[in-house]
């Protein structure tokens, strides 16, 4: 699950692996990045191959989130896909 909030308002949220269903005040905030990363097409439909493993697919989204928000995600997110909480203040 990814959620970006500003001043207590949900700006853009979506499930990792469920990027086609986005919500918040600006649900399409990351759409250009999701398209550039090859996760979604510009119409919001999935662009990844149907037979791609979910781990490989999810890594594309995690990489763009890391780049977009200038984060350095813990290594076990990449290896085990576990990140319980991340708060940026």
C-alpha positions as a LaTeX table, in Angstrom:
\begin{tabular}{lrrr}
\hline
Residue & $x$ (\AA) & $y$ (\AA) & $z$ (\AA) \\
\hline
Unk1 & 0.00 & 0.00 & 0.00 \\
Unk2 & 1.26 & 3.46 & $-0.91$ \\
Unk3 & $-0.23$ & 6.64 & 0.48 \\
Unk4 & 0.96 & 10.21 & 0.03 \\
Unk5 & $-0.63$ & 12.78 & 2.33 \\
Unk6 & $-0.04$ & 16.48 & 2.77 \\
Unk7 & $-1.32$ & 18.46 & 5.77 \\
Unk8 & $-3.43$ & 15.49 & 6.83 \\
Unk9 & $-5.14$ & 15.17 & 3.43 \\
Unk10 & $-4.80$ & 12.02 & 1.33 \\
Unk11 & $-3.29$ & 13.28 & $-1.91$ \\
Unk12 & $-2.70$ & 9.99 & $-3.74$ \\
Unk13 & $-3.00$ & 6.38 & $-2.61$ \\
Unk14 & $-2.99$ & 2.96 & $-4.24$ \\
Unk15 & $-2.07$ & $-0.62$ & $-3.51$ \\
Unk16 & 1.30 & $-1.83$ & $-4.71$ \\
Unk17 & 0.29 & $-4.12$ & $-7.54$ \\
Unk18 & $-3.09$ & $-2.37$ & $-7.73$ \\
Unk19 & $-1.95$ & 0.92 & $-9.25$ \\
Unk20 & $-4.93$ & 1.00 & $-11.58$ \\
Unk21 & $-7.16$ & 1.85 & $-8.61$ \\
Unk22 & $-5.96$ & 5.15 & $-7.22$ \\
Unk23 & $-7.73$ & 7.56 & $-4.88$ \\
Unk24 & $-7.19$ & 10.82 & $-3.00$ \\
Unk25 & $-7.48$ & 14.49 & $-3.90$ \\
Unk26 & $-5.02$ & 13.98 & $-6.79$ \\
Unk27 & $-5.29$ & 10.27 & $-7.65$ \\
Unk28 & $-3.33$ & 10.74 & $-10.90$ \\
Unk29 & $-0.42$ & 12.55 & $-9.22$ \\
Unk30 & 1.99 & 9.68 & $-10.01$ \\
Unk31 & 0.37 & 8.58 & $-13.27$ \\
Unk32 & 3.16 & 10.13 & $-15.42$ \\
Unk33 & 5.78 & 8.27 & $-13.37$ \\
Unk34 & 3.77 & 5.03 & $-13.44$ \\
Unk35 & 3.55 & 5.33 & $-17.23$ \\
Unk36 & 7.26 & 6.16 & $-17.58$ \\
Unk37 & 8.15 & 3.15 & $-15.41$ \\
Unk38 & 6.05 & 0.91 & $-17.62$ \\
Unk39 & 3.63 & 0.01 & $-14.83$ \\
Unk40 & 0.55 & 1.58 & $-16.43$ \\
Unk41 & $-0.50$ & 2.87 & $-19.82$ \\
Unk42 & $-1.58$ & 6.53 & $-20.00$ \\
Unk43 & $-5.23$ & 5.43 & $-19.78$ \\
Unk44 & $-4.52$ & 3.83 & $-16.38$ \\
Unk45 & $-4.57$ & 0.22 & $-17.63$ \\
Unk46 & $-1.80$ & $-2.16$ & $-16.63$ \\
Unk47 & 1.22 & $-2.25$ & $-18.93$ \\
Unk48 & 3.19 & $-5.11$ & $-17.35$ \\
Unk49 & 3.11 & $-8.59$ & $-18.91$ \\
Unk50 & 0.37 & $-10.84$ & $-17.53$ \\
Unk51 & 2.85 & $-13.61$ & $-16.73$ \\
Unk52 & 5.31 & $-11.37$ & $-14.87$ \\
Unk53 & 5.88 & $-12.31$ & $-11.23$ \\
Unk54 & 4.30 & $-9.93$ & $-8.75$ \\
Unk55 & 7.71 & $-9.32$ & $-7.15$ \\
Unk56 & 9.19 & $-8.06$ & $-10.41$ \\
Unk57 & 6.07 & $-6.00$ & $-11.15$ \\
Unk58 & 6.03 & $-4.43$ & $-7.68$ \\
Unk59 & 9.72 & $-3.49$ & $-7.87$ \\
Unk60 & 8.94 & $-1.07$ & $-10.71$ \\
Unk61 & 6.44 & 0.77 & $-8.53$ \\
Unk62 & 8.71 & 0.77 & $-5.48$ \\
Unk63 & 11.58 & 2.16 & $-7.58$ \\
Unk64 & 9.50 & 5.05 & $-8.90$ \\
Unk65 & 8.20 & 5.89 & $-5.41$ \\
Unk66 & 11.76 & 5.84 & $-4.11$ \\
Unk67 & 12.92 & 8.14 & $-6.92$ \\
Unk68 & 9.91 & 10.50 & $-6.89$ \\
Unk69 & 10.07 & 11.14 & $-3.14$ \\
Unk70 & 13.87 & 10.93 & $-2.82$ \\
Unk71 & 13.69 & 7.95 & $-0.47$ \\
Unk72 & 16.10 & 5.19 & 0.32 \\
Unk73 & 13.85 & 2.22 & 1.09 \\
Unk74 & 15.21 & $-0.46$ & 3.41 \\
Unk75 & 16.80 & $-3.35$ & 1.54 \\
Unk76 & 14.35 & $-5.92$ & 2.93 \\
Unk77 & 11.56 & $-4.11$ & 1.07 \\
Unk78 & 13.30 & $-5.08$ & $-2.16$ \\
Unk79 & 14.14 & $-8.60$ & $-1.02$ \\
Unk80 & 11.17 & $-9.57$ & 1.15 \\
Unk81 & 8.68 & $-6.88$ & 0.16 \\
Unk82 & 7.96 & $-5.99$ & 3.79 \\
Unk83 & 7.68 & $-2.42$ & 4.97 \\
Unk84 & 5.34 & $-2.03$ & 7.90 \\
Unk85 & 5.26 & 1.76 & 8.07 \\
Unk86 & 7.14 & 4.71 & 6.73 \\
Unk87 & 6.43 & 8.23 & 7.94 \\
Unk88 & 8.13 & 11.24 & 6.40 \\
Unk89 & 7.66 & 14.38 & 8.45 \\
\hline
\end{tabular}
